[in-house]
């Protein structure tokens, strides 16, 4: 049995979309057992609309809900909130494997680091989404927003953490790692990039291929792209904006004339396939890497199928043994001996 | 008459694509007069394949060509190169209005700052492409790679420079300016972003709307997005990669089955329209803002129509009076009084 906590109140469409998605996940995975945190009456009302296996669902009642606009660090103190209650349970109960939330990213990061805690040796947790790439696979972009300002040792750890995730979550035996930079040459970038380049080149346990550019996230040659959280966030959201614009223009053009409407009928399936390949919400949310248990942050605008994918992803990552893999990879590499000057 | 220099040897497809594109531009604009810099025999051989108005074309012969891999600062000394010869002529000859190159970005920036020089008061030149957005217009992203490390005063100047470009080049009367950040809240970002936010809020002559995210470049509410060159480059190339992936997936899916091939026949025009709206090479290259004359950097893989668009854009910007507009906007704002602590 895999016990997973689900924040029923986080996200724009909570609790309805969360509960629906969770029930979808339950149907697909007979091993799954879910515990919702949130307002019991609201959650139960949503559950009552659905068919589900009652033996595999619990509700941990709490009244408070953290908003996207709440200050993340202050939010951590709100122990009766659906998110912080989940973190407290995750920490205390050994039999709970993972936590999925579509709530505030900032609060999820703060709560994870403060209430759940980091794996021994991890400097900072990082947000790591899986982005579809032209090889029909995914690129892990780490960090994507948890750490606005970074030091080289943090970026080196992100490389280790995301490599472990690539192995465990996506079965990539030897993940290739690139450093996000404004050009591929070794000397490119600011002091942070230049220093990190040097350390990554010398590091054991990371298959570093050098600098990569923004375009390589989606079309490139590596499985992991390492970035500070500020830049990773800009890259991720630039991609999101481009995707939205293109799909929007496509929709407009494909319904502009009778001729194009007819064409659309023929291409409907191809367009659905295309959207499927490009929909990175289906990829299962962003992992909060470096924490003591598996935590998946799903998009704030998550639909039921997004939540279902995030829960399935969390179960998959737990089964793959992410946390032990991260522990092992940290033990095998003595980062501090490489990086003396940038140690915090 | 508008006299424009064209680097005939810069770019992957030079000199053929450059010469062809230049002749296309000549045909469309009877006022244009072009001077190619580069190997006379090779340029003439390309010209001989085309019909063109001989009275409006000159060649300034030189033998050296700067490569994408050459060190930019060292490249500046190579005065017999097609790029540096053009810069020397641009500086000396008052009747030459602008310069278009598809050669090395780094060398174009270095040559521009060293050989041509910046407008009085400009701290650093910036690379500023026009990116299509969901309003059917363009967003100017400034800087996109000229300055890897920036201070707040530089970002504030980029806001002024790009606002002048938006007015002159795209007829936007009151360009709205956003600061590229990892969230829209005022406190977001690193020290550079937080400080710049404060200054931009107080600045005259800039219609600052606050922080914008990566997605806002293509779908957002502002005309100018201000970034340091490192981040701007990551954003631009992330968008480029996403666009390439989507068009690639579309092509694959639309030719996968007989059904989809039939649909494609009906949608051909719509897809062409779509590509047209999303093709930011057609938008006329990236402007090197802050230099004493108009300099347009076209993509290294420029096709003839890309070069034609870049030349047309250069003529348009010159006619609009970009350099005087920048001078005027710099005079009207006393940046140093706002930004004491970040002055270089």
Interface residues (C-beta under 8 A of the other chain):
Chain A: X132 X133 X134 X145 X148 X149 X180 X181 X182 X183 X188 X189 X190 X191 X193 X213 X214 X215 X216 X217 X218 X219 X220 X227 X229 X230 X231 X233 X234 X235 X236 X237 X238 X239 X240 X241 X242 X243 X244 X245 X246 X248 X249 X250 X253 X254 X256 X257 X259 X260 X262 X263 X264 X265 X266 X267 X269 X270 X271 X273 X274 X277 X278
Chain B: X132 X133 X134 X145 X148 X149 X180 X181 X182 X183 X188 X189 X190 X191 X193 X213 X214 X215 X216 X217 X218 X219 X220 X227 X229 X230 X231 X233 X234 X235 X236 X237 X238 X239 X240 X241 X242 X243 X244 X245 X246 X248 X249 X250 X253 X254 X256 X257 X259 X260 X262 X263 X264 X265 X266 X267 X269 X270 X271 X273 X274 X277 X278
